[in-house]
Amino acid sequence: MKFRRRRSPDVGVDITPLIDVVFLLLIFFMVTTTFVREGGVTLELPEADTEVMARPAEPLQIIVGVDGNYLVNGEPLADQTVVTLMAAMRAAAREDGETPILISADARAPHAAVVRVMDAAGRLGFERVRIATQPAEEDGP
């Protein structure tokens, strides 16, 4: 007996529904997108002929030690509470509150101690706070 082989149907993926969905998504995103042109301000910055700079105010220096002790302008505090720190900062600062603050902390100082100084400065209304760093040592070739 001779049997005929059946032809296997071509196996293929019909991508027509996929294309329809992609076009519907494209139309959806095109219709729902808003095109807003943001207004910009053109600035003309002033020019200066002189290079004389005003001398910046002497900063209030707060040193945070390894053990979390504070020194305000080189003077140690009686205790390490926030209230004492704020009182020392208020006494050492000028009346106008524009005194810049420089925080110098040891690399091994507790993070909480540095944050406590920044919090005290913020409570007292100081806006110019800097943290002192030193340049990283570069490795040789």
ROGU-340363 format. One record per residue: residue in three letters; x, y, z of N, C-alpha, C in turn. Coordinates in steps of 0.001 Angstrom, whole numbers, plus 500000, padded with zeros to 6 digits. Layout:
<pts>
<"ALA", <X, Y, Z>, <X, Y, Z>, <X, Y, Z>>
...
</pts>
This chain:
<pts>
<"MET", <500801, 498838, 500000>, <500000, 500000, 500000>, <500862, 501252, 500000>>
<"LYS", <500482, 502144, 499228>, <501242, 503370, 499118>, <500401, 504519, 499682>>
<"PHE", <500903, 505054, 500811>, <500187, 506176, 501426>, <500825, 507482, 500980>>
<"ARG", <499984, 508405, 500784>, <500477, 509732, 500433>, <500827, 510508, 501715>>
<"ARG", <501871, 511155, 501629>, <502238, 511988, 502769>, <501388, 513244, 502778>>
<"ARG", <500957, 513514, 503981>, <500199, 514751, 504101>, <501172, 515915, 504192>>
<"ARG", <500815, 516955, 503584>, <501640, 518150, 503674>, <501380, 518827, 505017>>
<"SER", <502448, 519174, 505670>, <502255, 519894, 506930>, <501939, 521345, 506587>>
<"PRO", <500988, 521891, 507298>, <500624, 523286, 506993>, <501777, 524220, 507370>>
<"ASP", <501892, 525296, 506643>, <502943, 526273, 506934>, <502668, 526898, 508300>>
<"VAL", <503669, 526789, 509128>, <503547, 527376, 510454>, <504095, 528798, 510372>>
<"GLY", <503259, 529764, 510647>, <503673, 531162, 510596>, <502894, 531957, 511624>>
<"VAL", <503443, 533050, 511958>, <502802, 533916, 512934>, <502141, 535052, 512174>>
<"ASP", <500867, 535220, 512444>, <500134, 536304, 511809>, <500318, 537553, 512659>>
<"ILE", <501011, 538555, 512125>, <501306, 539751, 512899>, <500331, 540886, 512624>>
<"THR", <499303, 540622, 511881>, <498331, 541665, 511581>, <497680, 542222, 512855>>
<"PRO", <497234, 541393, 513806>, <496656, 541972, 515026>, <497679, 542784, 515836>>
<"LEU", <498936, 542365, 515811>, <499971, 543096, 516517>, <500149, 544481, 515912>>
<"ILE", <500162, 544557, 514606>, <500303, 545845, 513925>, <499114, 546732, 514235>>
<"ASP", <497909, 546153, 514280>, <496718, 546936, 514612>, <496830, 547533, 516017>>
<"VAL", <497292, 546740, 516967>, <497430, 547230, 518340>, <498475, 548330, 518415>>
<"VAL", <499591, 548166, 517697>, <500637, 549187, 517711>, <500118, 550485, 517128>>
<"PHE", <499367, 550424, 516048>, <498802, 551640, 515468>, <497785, 552284, 516398>>
<"LEU", <496983, 551482, 517091>, <496026, 552046, 518040>, <496752, 552741, 519199>>
<"LEU", <497820, 552132, 519696>, <498597, 552781, 520750>, <499236, 554077, 520260>>
<"LEU", <499756, 554060, 519050>, <500359, 555257, 518477>, <499332, 556382, 518379>>
<"ILE", <498155, 556057, 517886>, <497094, 557067, 517770>, <496691, 557563, 519156>>
<"PHE", <496583, 556647, 520131>, <496210, 557038, 521486>, <497210, 558022, 522067>>
<"PHE", <498511, 557721, 521939>, <499516, 558608, 522499>, <499586, 559935, 521743>>
<"MET", <499346, 559931, 520453>, <499351, 561177, 519701>, <498184, 562063, 520108>>
<"VAL", <497044, 561483, 520377>, <495864, 562273, 520734>, <495975, 562796, 522173>>
<"THR", <496514, 561998, 523093>, <496547, 562411, 524494>, <497746, 563275, 524858>>
<"THR", <498730, 563387, 524007>, <499901, 564197, 524305>, <499575, 565663, 524120>>
<"THR", <500009, 566460, 525103>, <499833, 567904, 524963>, <501187, 568510, 524656>>
<"PHE", <501183, 569431, 523758>, <502409, 570098, 523372>, <502358, 571508, 523929>>
<"VAL", <503089, 571700, 525046>, <503121, 572997, 525695>, <504505, 573591, 525494>>
<"ARG", <504519, 574766, 525021>, <505796, 575439, 524842>, <506069, 576235, 526106>>
<"GLU", <507148, 575851, 526797>, <507506, 576521, 528032>, <508073, 577898, 527707>>
<"GLY", <507596, 578862, 528459>, <508104, 580213, 528268>, <509468, 580373, 528910>>
<"GLY", <510343, 581016, 528254>, <511677, 581234, 528786>, <511928, 582712, 528969>>
<"VAL", <512841, 583014, 529834>, <513191, 584395, 530088>, <514596, 584623, 529545>>
<"THR", <514723, 585616, 528720>, <516024, 585965, 528182>, <516683, 586958, 529133>>
<"LEU", <517865, 586623, 529575>, <518572, 587470, 530523>, <519785, 588099, 529871>>
<"GLU", <519973, 589357, 530166>, <521198, 590029, 529787>, <521944, 590311, 531061>>
<"LEU", <523041, 589620, 531278>, <523786, 589768, 532511>, <524641, 591024, 532474>>
<"PRO", <524770, 591695, 533614>, <525578, 592914, 533634>, <527057, 592595, 533514>>
<"GLU", <527784, 593579, 533044>, <529224, 593437, 532899>, <529912, 594350, 533894>>
<"ALA", <531074, 593919, 534348>, <531842, 594725, 535292>, <533226, 594968, 534731>>
<"ASP", <533738, 596179, 534952>, <535070, 596523, 534467>, <536137, 596268, 535515>>
<"THR", <535764, 596222, 536771>, <536748, 596065, 537826>, <536762, 594629, 538321>>
<"GLU", <537879, 594278, 538940>, <538007, 592944, 539478>, <538079, 592966, 541000>>
<"VAL", <537702, 594082, 541603>, <537755, 594193, 543055>, <536584, 593415, 543633>>
<"MET", <536913, 592524, 544559>, <535875, 591728, 545192>, <535721, 592185, 546637>>
<"ALA", <534496, 592160, 547095>, <534262, 592501, 548487>, <534808, 591378, 549361>>
<"ARG", <535395, 591762, 550458>, <535965, 590761, 551366>, <534813, 590027, 552052>>
<"PRO", <534792, 588708, 551934>, <533701, 587977, 552566>, <533818, 588040, 554083>>
<"ALA", <532668, 587910, 554726>, <532648, 587942, 556184>, <533409, 586746, 556742>>
<"GLU", <534014, 586945, 557898>, <534761, 585875, 558559>, <533765, 584803, 559000>>
<"PRO", <533985, 583545, 558592>, <532998, 582511, 558910>, <533056, 582089, 560377>>
<"LEU", <531916, 581627, 560849>, <531819, 581022, 562173>, <532245, 579570, 562000>>
<"GLN", <533368, 579202, 562600>, <533917, 577866, 562382>, <533485, 576938, 563507>>
<"ILE", <532871, 575813, 563105>, <532441, 574797, 564061>, <533201, 573523, 563724>>
<"ILE", <533945, 573015, 564705>, <534745, 571809, 564507>, <534069, 570664, 565250>>
<"VAL", <533884, 569542, 564541>, <533305, 568343, 565139>, <534431, 567326, 565263>>
<"GLY", <534708, 566907, 566503>, <535804, 565982, 566755>, <535400, 564538, 566520>>
<"VAL", <536368, 563645, 566663>, <536154, 562212, 566453>, <535092, 561668, 567406>>
<"ASP", <535113, 562162, 568648>, <534164, 561672, 569640>, <532856, 562453, 569649>>
<"GLY", <532645, 563360, 568692>, <531396, 564112, 568596>, <531395, 565392, 569406>>
<"ASN", <532548, 565807, 569950>, <532642, 567062, 570702>, <532698, 568233, 569733>>
<"TYR", <532155, 569375, 570165>, <532098, 570559, 569318>, <533045, 571629, 569834>>
<"LEU", <533636, 572360, 568897>, <534392, 573569, 569180>, <533798, 574674, 568323>>
<"VAL", <533360, 575761, 568927>, <532811, 576895, 568184>, <533848, 577999, 568219>>
<"ASN", <534411, 578310, 567061>, <535519, 579262, 566924>, <536659, 578912, 567874>>
<"GLY", <536957, 577632, 568024>, <538067, 577168, 568826>, <537759, 577009, 570305>>
<"GLU", <536561, 577377, 570726>, <536192, 577278, 572142>, <535365, 576016, 572364>>
<"PRO", <535766, 575144, 573299>, <534968, 573945, 573573>, <533674, 574299, 574288>>
<"LEU", <532652, 573454, 574095>, <531355, 573668, 574735>, <531309, 572936, 576063>>
<"ALA", <530448, 573431, 576962>, <530308, 572800, 578271>, <529725, 571400, 578145>>
<"ASP", <528723, 571243, 577311>, <528174, 569918, 577018>, <527823, 569862, 575544>>
<"GLN", <527420, 568712, 575095>, <527253, 568503, 573651>, <525785, 568509, 573226>>
<"THR", <524924, 569204, 573938>, <523511, 569255, 573585>, <523281, 570290, 572495>>
<"VAL", <522150, 570158, 571833>, <521805, 571091, 570760>, <521564, 572480, 571323>>
<"VAL", <520963, 572567, 572497>, <520682, 573864, 573114>, <521978, 574623, 573383>>
<"THR", <522981, 573949, 573929>, <524271, 574587, 574193>, <524953, 574992, 572892>>
<"LEU", <524881, 574128, 571894>, <525468, 574434, 570591>, <524808, 575660, 569983>>
<"MET", <523481, 575727, 570035>, <522763, 576874, 569473>, <523109, 578154, 570223>>
<"ALA", <523230, 578079, 571538>, <523585, 579271, 572320>, <524987, 579760, 571956>>
<"ALA", <525928, 578848, 571782>, <527293, 579237, 571414>, <527328, 579826, 570009>>
<"MET", <526551, 579254, 569100>, <526511, 579785, 567736>, <525887, 581169, 567722>>
<"ARG", <524822, 581357, 568475>, <524145, 582653, 568534>, <525084, 583707, 569124>>
<"ALA", <525848, 583329, 570158>, <526763, 584282, 570792>, <527933, 584639, 569877>>
<"ALA", <528414, 583699, 569094>, <529580, 583946, 568245>, <529218, 584631, 566935>>
<"ALA", <527955, 584580, 566539>, <527551, 585158, 565255>, <527264, 586642, 565406>>
<"ARG", <527295, 587340, 564282>, <526936, 588749, 564294>, <525425, 588879, 564429>>
<"GLU", <524977, 590067, 564709>, <523558, 590307, 564950>, <522708, 590157, 563682>>
<"ASP", <523272, 590424, 562510>, <522462, 590421, 561288>, <522143, 589021, 560788>>
<"GLY", <522792, 588009, 561283>, <522505, 586634, 560868>, <523078, 586263, 559516>>
<"GLU", <523906, 587114, 558945>, <524491, 586839, 557634>, <525852, 586167, 557740>>
<"THR", <526252, 585801, 558919>, <527555, 585176, 559111>, <527572, 583801, 558456>>
<"PRO", <528553, 583532, 557593>, <528640, 582177, 557029>, <529171, 581197, 558078>>
<"ILE", <528759, 579951, 557952>, <529187, 578913, 558885>, <530057, 577924, 558130>>
<"LEU", <531183, 577556, 558715>, <532080, 576560, 558145>, <532149, 575389, 559114>>
<"ILE", <531684, 574228, 558667>, <531697, 573027, 559494>, <532908, 572196, 559090>>
<"SER", <533804, 571972, 560055>, <534971, 571124, 559820>, <534805, 569895, 560705>>
<"ALA", <534615, 568758, 560085>, <534403, 567531, 560850>, <535495, 566527, 560522>>
<"ASP", <535920, 565798, 561531>, <536870, 564722, 561336>, <536212, 563646, 560473>>
<"ALA", <536991, 562947, 559677>, <536449, 561911, 558792>, <535792, 560789, 559580>>
<"ARG", <536235, 560591, 560815>, <535671, 559520, 561639>, <534636, 560042, 562627>>
<"ALA", <534245, 561317, 562504>, <533246, 561896, 563403>, <531886, 561265, 563114>>
<"PRO", <531050, 561108, 564141>, <529720, 560537, 563915>, <528892, 561429, 562995>>
<"HIS", <528190, 560811, 562104>, <527348, 561539, 561156>, <526284, 562347, 561886>>
<"ALA", <525753, 561793, 562954>, <524698, 562472, 563712>, <525196, 563797, 564283>>
<"ALA", <526463, 563872, 564664>, <527010, 565107, 565223>, <527059, 566207, 564167>>
<"VAL", <527421, 565858, 562950>, <527470, 566846, 561866>, <526062, 567290, 561506>>
<"VAL", <525121, 566360, 561453>, <523737, 566715, 561138>, <523163, 567601, 562242>>
<"ARG", <523561, 567359, 563493>, <523085, 568182, 564608>, <523552, 569633, 564434>>
<"VAL", <524778, 569840, 563960>, <525276, 571201, 563713>, <524475, 571847, 562596>>
<"MET", <524220, 571105, 561530>, <523454, 571661, 560416>, <522025, 571988, 560840>>
<"ASP", <521436, 571151, 561677>, <520087, 571399, 562177>, <520065, 572654, 563047>>
<"ALA", <521046, 572807, 563913>, <521114, 573995, 564768>, <521270, 575258, 563925>>
<"ALA", <522084, 575193, 562883>, <522263, 576350, 561995>, <520954, 576690, 561298>>
<"GLY", <520229, 575681, 560865>, <518951, 575927, 560214>, <517926, 576525, 561168>>
<"ARG", <517895, 576056, 562398>, <516962, 576606, 563388>, <517259, 578063, 563708>>
<"LEU", <518535, 578427, 563689>, <518919, 579807, 563992>, <518784, 580730, 562787>>
<"GLY", <518485, 580185, 561622>, <518259, 581014, 560437>, <519487, 581264, 559586>>
<"PHE", <520557, 580529, 559820>, <521746, 580688, 558989>, <521478, 580057, 557624>>
<"GLU", <521833, 580771, 556579>, <521579, 580271, 555229>, <522857, 579887, 554502>>
<"ARG", <523973, 580379, 554945>, <525249, 580124, 554259>, <526060, 579140, 555087>>
<"VAL", <525878, 577856, 554809>, <526571, 576804, 555546>, <527470, 576053, 554567>>
<"ARG", <528746, 575911, 554926>, <529692, 575164, 554101>, <530299, 574049, 554926>>
<"ILE", <530662, 572980, 554261>, <531336, 571868, 554918>, <532744, 571795, 554346>>
<"ALA", <533735, 571880, 555227>, <535127, 571867, 554790>, <535533, 570461, 554384>>
<"THR", <536267, 570367, 553283>, <536799, 569098, 552800>, <538259, 569313, 552440>>
<"GLN", <538926, 568232, 552191>, <540301, 568322, 551696>, <540377, 567539, 550395>>
<"PRO", <541239, 567947, 549495>, <541330, 567226, 548214>, <541782, 565789, 548427>>
<"ALA", <541232, 564916, 547605>, <541605, 563499, 547687>, <543025, 563315, 547187>>
<"GLU", <543715, 562387, 547815>, <545073, 562091, 547383>, <545003, 561250, 546122>>
<"GLU", <545729, 561690, 545113>, <545741, 560956, 543848>, <546764, 559845, 543918>>
<"ASP", <546385, 558703, 543367>, <547318, 557568, 543327>, <548329, 557791, 542213>>
<"GLY", <549548, 557467, 542491>, <550623, 557616, 541495>, <550546, 556530, 540444>>
<"PRO", <551261, 556694, 539303>, <551199, 555699, 538235>, <551889, 554420, 538604>>
</pts>
